[in-house]
Amino acid sequence: MGCNMSLKIHFLHSHLDFFPENFGTVSDEHGERFHQDISNMGARYQGKRNPKMLADYCSTLKMDIPQVKHRPSTQESEGF
């Protein structure tokens, strides 16, 4: 290579032709959504870190995808 380039930068540079033209726009939209979701999670959990926060965030993302079939949780299926 002839320069001090990190492996990530080298990989991205050598594969730039594989990314779509609107990649930056999509990435910015997802970044804004992520920060808004994290802000909402912080308000929901009142600033206290909880191991369930990540699971809650993932389930929120999953519920926002219309083509995903949602399974009831074990508590819902057992009638709790």
C-alpha positions as CSV (number, residue, x, y, z in Angstrom):
1,M,0.0,0.0,0.0
2,G,2.8,2.4,0.7
3,C,1.0,4.2,3.6
4,N,-0.1,3.5,7.1
5,M,-3.8,2.7,6.5
6,S,-6.0,0.8,9.0
7,L,-7.5,-2.5,7.9
8,K,-11.1,-1.1,8.0
9,I,-10.2,1.9,5.8
10,H,-8.4,-0.3,3.4
11,F,-11.4,-2.7,3.1
12,L,-13.9,0.1,2.6
13,H,-11.6,1.9,0.1
14,S,-11.2,-1.3,-1.9
15,H,-14.9,-2.1,-1.9
16,L,-16.4,1.4,-2.5
17,D,-18.0,0.3,-5.8
18,F,-20.2,-2.1,-3.9
19,F,-22.1,0.6,-1.9
20,P,-25.2,2.2,-3.4
21,E,-25.2,5.9,-4.3
22,N,-27.6,6.8,-1.5
23,F,-25.6,4.9,1.2
24,G,-24.8,8.1,3.1
25,T,-28.4,9.2,3.2
26,V,-29.6,5.9,4.5
27,S,-26.8,5.9,7.1
28,D,-27.7,9.4,8.3
29,E,-31.4,8.5,8.6
30,H,-30.5,5.4,10.6
31,G,-28.1,7.4,12.8
32,E,-30.8,9.9,13.6
33,R,-33.3,7.2,14.4
34,F,-30.8,5.4,16.6
35,H,-30.1,8.6,18.6
36,Q,-33.8,9.3,19.0
37,D,-34.5,5.7,20.1
38,I,-31.7,5.8,22.7
39,S,-33.0,9.1,24.0
40,N,-36.5,7.5,24.4
41,M,-35.0,4.4,26.1
42,G,-33.1,6.7,28.5
43,A,-36.4,8.4,29.4
44,R,-38.2,5.1,29.7
45,Y,-35.6,3.7,32.1
46,Q,-35.1,7.1,33.8
47,G,-31.4,7.2,33.1
48,K,-30.7,3.9,35.0
49,R,-28.9,1.3,33.0
50,N,-30.6,-2.1,32.9
51,P,-29.7,-5.3,31.2
52,K,-33.2,-5.4,29.7
53,M,-32.6,-2.2,27.8
54,L,-30.9,-3.9,24.8
55,A,-33.6,-6.5,24.6
56,D,-36.3,-3.9,24.7
57,Y,-34.5,-1.8,22.0
58,C,-34.2,-4.9,19.7
59,S,-37.8,-5.9,20.2
60,T,-38.8,-2.3,19.3
61,L,-36.8,-2.5,16.1
62,K,-38.3,-5.9,15.3
63,M,-41.9,-4.6,15.8
64,D,-41.2,-1.7,13.3
65,I,-40.5,-4.2,10.5
66,P,-43.8,-4.9,8.8
67,Q,-42.8,-8.1,7.0
68,V,-41.6,-9.9,10.2
69,K,-44.0,-12.4,11.7
70,H,-44.1,-11.7,15.5
71,R,-44.2,-14.6,17.9
72,P,-45.9,-14.1,21.2
73,S,-43.6,-14.2,24.2
74,T,-43.8,-17.2,26.5
75,Q,-45.7,-15.1,29.1
76,E,-48.4,-14.1,26.5
77,S,-48.8,-17.7,25.3
78,E,-49.1,-19.0,28.8
79,G,-51.9,-16.5,29.6
80,F,-49.9,-14.4,32.2
